[in-house]
């Protein structure tokens, strides 16, 4: 851009500083940045002392589920999967030699399928998505594998590019965009996270997988996550340098010792015929050299402890099946809440997502996308996203000897019962493939027959699926520029018509409660895209604005074992899905609490939907105790007669009819010359009906006036809704500490409000039932408890009362104390005389 503010790309750099006198040391010489092959094919074989990185052989297995919401395709697109070659010679020729590649074509039926069998047909359909009409969707269900060479340094960021090209377009026999056609979009995903387990330091494929899990986790964090390129330059700290130097020294010592030990012939160890535990060789674990007669893992013998040999162990209960959990009605369910979307859940105790074929966005001019860290919802980036690809992949150490092409069976069949020494072949296979790959996914995703059976078989996909959508409540952040919004919902399932709930609009609220269940029958996968939108109601519908929306992929949920198991056990994961607006990219526009239920339509009548009811009105009581005031501004002569008022602003307040008005006053502290006053006065607001849209309390300080009226001094406002909501949720009373709140008088708009002293108060928020158990009266009325308030003497004497008038009483010494009694006696005598009694 003109001011250098537009980012157009990234460059990966690395540099080191060395001492000038060490510049010619052998270990300080520059290393070639191009990785070298470990097998020595090419210019030279990898040498750790000379080369920066090593190229390792691997088989890339790729499982293509399908394409979704493809825009800009004039015909059936093709998918090309590429991995860049990290060899210098490969980048000197044409582009075809720069990549390891696989190509996938859209077909009409599954591999070896029949056109007249509906279960073999591959669907293609249109959808409205990404702000456009008529996007194409394709089922593919294809599997391929290819040989690749990958550098073992995560810093080099080897990646896989999944490119979707339009059908080649020809004019006069000439292809305009080359052999592949125009590029629609591509998805780049990093490969370091998929490195085979045996590439991590310290991993031995001849040891059981379980024994090495801690090494795998450590290696994944250190080698993959810890070695990724940093987005910004950060200077290495002294601690990091010390760790690096220590590691290099330890490696150097280890290498030196290995060279020395290689020259020393060690005597072969032979185990004793009977060890200290009196176990012969046959009852000890197998070892290839020291104990070839030992037992294998499947022959493991458990010996009873010697302490129990002379004890009688009584028989216990045998294994019995527990009671089968079934869902008979709406009450046989339990709820768990996911803070966010189900597909991005990070809390494994709530829900562990196994959506293996999540949508991967197809972009242009974009770097690697990490779905584990992604915070964007690409469904609402209409100008950047051109569709999605659903796929899975893995890396397996080494190269297969057979030809590399499309194949029917993915990996060689593994038999868990076959033993090769003490380590299972299944363990060895797991250690040779990508770390973190779910064994269940590996069973079917890379075997084309199992892949198609799992996702296309009639045993897994019923002809019709009943979808129940539970809308609970929402939070709106953006809407009209004034007042509250009037939100309502509408949704659409795939190619079906949009269902509007405009007649159920929630007026004037930022927290709408919908409590609505909608049921529809859909056909998988054509209707599996669920888009829910929240709109701001207007009298003229054309002027309505979108608050936000969210998109759910129902395919992922239907094929998720974890989701279906939770559903079968009656555990409902409730989602708080964020709402996005394509016109407000990058902004969170609110959230929607909801969940989805799916059942075979044939069985839907046997399973009742959960009944959604709005919460029963719930009453909260708020009590405030006004203890004292300090440094109240003196506005009348040399003293101030302090009075405090508390004003409740809450539309849901229903206590006024019971004698507790919205505005309540303390008594008056007369003749305060320093602005300090004591009240010990309780304010009570019962029957605040929950939920409430807003609830604020304004504490006002006045100078009391008998004739001219009260003079306003200052005020402070408190938003207490969050306290009410917490008590309503937890059912526990909240008590605030005694707090001094500064009160201020309002000034002009361009002036800072003037400080007018402070009010000391405490607040109690409790449920109505608890308030009945802990009764308390207004002011200092009975029942005067919780807490008990003592009537103050300061500012309540006759002298303080008369001092509040314009005239002052002279000091008569002792007579001053008797003066009120004398005046009262004279008044009584006058009254008796008037009545004729004197």
Secondary structure, DSSP 8 states (H G I E B T S, - for coil): -TTS---------------GGGTT-GGGS--BSS-EETT--SS----TTTBS-EEEEEEEEEEEEEEEEE-S-SS--EEEEEEE---TGGGSS-GGGGEEEEEEE--SB-TT--TT-TTTB--EEEEEETTEEEEEEEEEEEEEEEEEEEES-GGG--EEEEEEE----EETTEETT-SS--EEEEEEEESGGG-BGGGSTT--TTS-SGGGHHHHHHHIIIIIITTS--SS-----HHHHHHHHHHHHHHHHHHHHHHHHHTS--------SB-TT--BGGGSB-BTTTBTTSB-GGG------GGGTTS-----------------STTS-EEEEESS-GGG---TTT-----TT-EEE-BSS-----TTT----GGG-TTT---EEEEEEEEEES--SS--SB-S--S----TT-EETTEEHHHHHHHTBBTT--HHHHHHTTSHHHHHHHHHSTTTS-S-EEEEEEEEEEEE-S--SSS---EEEEEEETTS--EE-GGG-B-S-SS-EEEEEEEEEE-TTTT-EEEEEEEE--SSGGG-EEEEEEEEEHHHHHT-HHHHHHHHTTEEEEEEEE-B-TTSTT---EEEEEEEEEEEGGGGGGS----------EEEEEEEEEEEEES----BTTBEEEEEEEEEE-TTB--GGGT--SEEE---EEEESSS-EEEEEEEEEEEEEES-S--EEEEEEEE--SSS--EEEEEEEEE-HHHHHHHHHH---EE---EEEEEEE---TTS--EEEEEEEEEEEEEEHHHHHHS---SBT-SS--SS------TT-SHHHHHHTSSS-----THHHHHHHHHHHHHHHHHHHHHTT--
